[in-house]
């Protein structure tokens, strides 16, 4: 049974309340504020020849109060189907969401695909090493990056003089280690590997 279920919740590491930043570019909306240290960095779209400057695109235009729920609490409340593949793209809040998904990760999840950063574009965000370490502790192994890493650069030159930037953002794939699956009871293992 392959289904997608969309639930209107704001996920985090602990249940409570927070402020959600609605930014100029909705792809940068986040619970976290922009990190001023990276405000002048930019991503250059070579194909279309335009800049995506952090200060401009991460600029908060509205703040909304939201209720935060952990993934474990949400899945328990909704009596949802088991999660096989967990995909996260939460603009810097991925680590926090994983902290609130301990039971979910220990159950039926076989793979995690998550956005990761190598530079904190958002204040207080955890980076690839933190996420890698957390998932390793929970029985997952880093496999590879899903595609090429996106590069940001701190130095803006004329278009013809630009070189490659610094690897900054990507999507990482993690699989549950085989020994973790082998330790599952027979019925659960059969379902997970089916």
Buried (B, 14 or more C-beta within 10 A) or exposed (E): EEEEEEEEBBBBBEBEEBEBBEBEEEEBBBBBBBBEEBBEBBBBEEEEEEBBBBBEBBBBEEEEEBEBBBBBBBBEEEEEEEBEEBEBEBBBBBBBBBBBBBEBBEBBBBBBBBBBBBBBBBBEBBBBEBBBEBBEEBBBBBEEBEEEBBBBBEEBEEEEEBEEBEBBBBBBBBBBBEEBBEEBEEEBEEEBEE
